[in-house]
Amino acid sequence: MHPLKRRRILFLDRLGVARRSAGHYREAENLHRRAVLLAEEVLDLRGVELIALLNNLGVALKYSGKFTEAKRTYGRALELLQSLPQPNEDLLASLHHNLGGVEHALGRYAEAEPHARRSVELRTKILGEHHPATAADSAALASILDGLGKRQEAEQLFRQALGVFESAYGREHYEIAVTLNDLAALLQQREDWAEAESLYLRALQMKTRLLGRKHPEVAVTVNNLAALYSAMGRLEKR
């Protein structure tokens, strides 16, 4: 492949990741689509490179709310990866993580669980159980288990993941904020309102500092906190 064309593909892909991180999901989706289309035109682009591009497109599609297309994109990437003589296990773990995530988003918790458990299994094998990437997979599995009503295991996984994140990142990090929000949602369902409120507030403050007030992730926790206050009869609180 011509070096300039390869650099163009990588530039589009990296810019897409950056725009998604900033909360500009449709823009990220368009950038990743362009990267994949350009890559598919290049005959010597094979294997892991194209699979990684498809994975990033799937992530952008999920964030854009296009869950069915995201699932198809992840599925295509998984088929390509499994056709390789020696599949990259780290990328395989990421695809199972993401397939579990999109099934979760579709409300298909039973279909999501095997993917999530497979991602934890693979990542633990590759990196060990105390690595932040393994903790991220465990937290994703916990969210799915919460949806299945397996809340005791879910809570244990959330708290373990928080411990790993705080050990690796300190007291403030995006993964910590997301896990705090998800653990709070679980506690809210069992009416442990005091701890749920404390965790939501901590997550909200952290997300606001890290992402800015207008980021979609901030709105997620604001809405969850409002739902908690409604359940507690405290809608007047902000």
C-alpha positions in Angstrom: 0.0 0.0 0.0 1.2 3.5 -0.7 2.5 5.1 2.5 0.3 8.2 2.1 -2.8 6.1 1.7 -2.0 4.2 4.9 -1.3 7.4 6.8 -4.7 8.8 5.6 -6.5 5.7 6.9 -4.8 5.9 10.2 -5.4 9.6 10.5 -9.2 9.2 9.9 -9.4 6.3 12.4 -7.5 8.2 15.1 -9.5 11.4 14.5 -12.7 9.3 14.8 -11.6 8.0 18.2 -10.7 11.5 19.4 -14.1 12.9 18.3 -16.0 10.0 19.9 -14.1 10.7 23.2 -15.2 14.3 23.0 -18.8 13.2 22.7 -19.2 14.0 18.9 -20.6 10.6 18.0 -22.0 11.2 14.5 -18.8 13.0 13.4 -16.8 10.1 14.7 -19.1 7.6 12.9 -18.5 9.4 9.6 -14.7 9.5 10.1 -14.6 5.7 10.8 -16.8 4.9 7.8 -14.4 6.8 5.6 -11.5 5.0 7.1 -13.1 1.6 6.5 -14.2 2.4 3.0 -10.7 3.6 2.0 -9.2 0.5 3.6 -11.5 -1.8 1.7 -10.3 -0.2 -1.6 -6.7 -1.2 -0.8 -6.1 -4.8 -1.9 -3.1 -5.4 0.4 -4.9 -4.4 3.5 -5.7 -7.6 5.3 -6.2 -9.2 8.7 -5.8 -7.3 12.0 -5.6 -3.9 10.4 -9.1 -4.0 8.8 -10.5 -5.8 11.8 -9.4 -3.0 14.1 -10.9 -0.4 11.8 -14.2 -2.3 11.8 -14.1 -2.6 15.6 -13.7 1.2 15.9 -16.5 1.8 13.5 -18.7 -0.5 15.5 -18.0 1.5 18.7 -18.9 4.7 16.9 -22.2 3.2 15.6 -23.1 2.0 19.1 -22.5 5.5 20.5 -24.7 6.9 17.7 -27.5 4.6 18.7 -27.2 2.4 15.6 -27.1 -0.8 17.6 -28.2 -3.2 14.9 -25.6 -1.9 12.4 -23.0 -1.9 15.2 -23.7 -5.6 15.9 -23.4 -6.5 12.2 -20.1 -4.6 12.0 -18.7 -6.3 15.1 -19.9 -9.7 13.7 -18.1 -9.1 10.4 -14.9 -8.2 12.3 -15.2 -11.3 14.5 -15.6 -13.6 11.4 -12.5 -12.1 9.8 -10.5 -12.5 13.0 -11.6 -16.1 13.5 -10.6 -16.9 9.9 -6.9 -15.9 10.6 -4.4 -18.8 11.3 -3.6 -17.3 14.7 -6.3 -14.8 15.9 -5.1 -11.9 18.0 -6.5 -12.7 21.5 -6.5 -9.1 22.7 -8.5 -8.0 19.7 -10.7 -11.0 20.1 -11.4 -10.0 23.8 -12.3 -6.5 22.6 -14.7 -7.8 20.0 -16.5 -10.0 22.6 -16.6 -7.1 25.0 -18.2 -4.9 22.3 -20.6 -7.5 21.1 -21.7 -8.0 24.7 -22.1 -4.2 25.0 -24.3 -3.9 21.9 -26.5 -6.8 23.0 -26.8 -5.1 26.4 -27.8 -1.9 24.6 -30.5 -3.9 22.7 -31.8 -5.3 26.0 -30.7 -8.8 25.1 -28.9 -9.6 28.4 -28.9 -13.4 28.0 -27.2 -13.0 24.6 -24.8 -10.5 26.0 -23.6 -12.5 29.0 -21.5 -15.2 27.0 -19.7 -12.5 25.1 -18.9 -10.5 28.3 -17.7 -13.6 30.1 -15.5 -14.6 27.2 -13.9 -11.2 27.1 -13.1 -11.4 30.9 -11.7 -14.9 30.4 -9.4 -13.8 27.5 -8.3 -10.6 29.1 -7.5 -12.4 32.4 -5.4 -14.9 30.5 -3.5 -12.2 28.6 -3.1 -9.5 31.3 -4.1 -10.9 34.6 -7.1 -10.2 36.8 -5.7 -6.9 38.3 -5.1 -5.1 35.0 -7.4 -2.1 34.2 -8.4 -3.6 30.9 -9.6 -6.8 32.7 -11.4 -4.6 35.2 -13.2 -2.8 32.4 -14.4 -6.1 31.0 -15.5 -7.2 34.5 -17.4 -3.9 34.9 -19.1 -4.5 31.6 -20.1 -8.0 32.6 -21.4 -6.6 35.9 -23.8 -4.3 34.1 -25.1 -7.2 32.1 -25.5 -9.4 35.2 -27.4 -6.5 36.8 -29.8 -6.6 33.9 -30.3 -10.3 34.4 -31.1 -9.8 38.1 -27.8 -11.4 39.2 -27.1 -8.5 41.5 -24.9 -10.1 44.1 -22.3 -11.1 41.5 -22.7 -7.8 39.7 -22.0 -5.8 42.8 -18.9 -7.8 43.6 -17.5 -7.3 40.1 -18.3 -3.6 40.2 -16.5 -3.1 43.5 -13.5 -5.2 42.4 -13.2 -3.2 39.2 -13.3 0.0 41.2 -10.5 -1.2 43.4 -8.4 -2.0 40.3 -9.1 1.3 38.6 -8.3 3.3 41.8 -5.1 1.4 42.3 -4.0 2.0 38.6 -5.3 5.5 38.1 -5.7 7.2 41.5 -9.0 8.7 42.7 -10.1 10.3 39.4 -10.5 8.7 36.0 -13.2 8.2 33.3 -13.4 4.4 34.0 -13.9 5.2 37.7 -16.7 7.6 37.0 -18.6 5.2 34.7 -18.3 2.4 37.2 -19.4 4.6 40.1 -22.5 5.5 38.0 -23.3 1.9 37.2 -22.8 0.7 40.8 -25.0 3.5 42.0 -27.7 2.3 39.5 -27.6 -1.2 41.0 -27.8 0.1 44.6 -30.7 2.3 43.6 -32.7 -0.7 42.4 -32.4 -2.3 45.8 -33.3 1.0 47.5 -29.9 1.6 49.1 -30.5 5.2 48.3 -27.9 6.9 50.6 -24.9 5.1 49.0 -26.5 5.4 45.5 -26.8 9.2 45.9 -23.2 9.4 47.2 -21.8 7.5 44.2 -23.9 9.3 41.7 -22.7 12.7 43.0 -19.1 11.5 43.0 -19.5 10.2 39.4 -21.2 13.5 38.3 -18.5 15.7 39.7 -15.8 13.5 38.2 -17.4 13.4 34.7 -17.9 17.1 34.8 -14.3 17.8 35.6 -13.0 15.3 33.1 -15.4 15.8 30.2 -17.1 19.2 30.6 -20.7 19.9 31.5 -22.1 19.4 28.0 -20.7 15.9 27.4 -23.4 13.2 26.8 -21.9 11.1 29.6 -22.6 13.9 32.1 -26.2 13.9 31.1 -26.4 10.1 31.8 -25.6 10.6 35.4 -27.7 13.7 35.8 -30.7 11.7 34.5 -29.9 8.9 36.8 -29.6 11.2 39.8 -32.9 12.8 38.9 -34.6 9.4 38.8 -33.1 8.6 42.2 -34.5 11.9 43.7 -37.9 11.2 42.1 -37.9 7.7 43.8 -36.9 9.4 47.1 -39.5 12.1 46.8 -36.8 14.8 46.5 -37.3 16.2 43.0 -36.7 19.7 44.2 -33.0 18.8 44.8 -30.5 19.5 42.0 
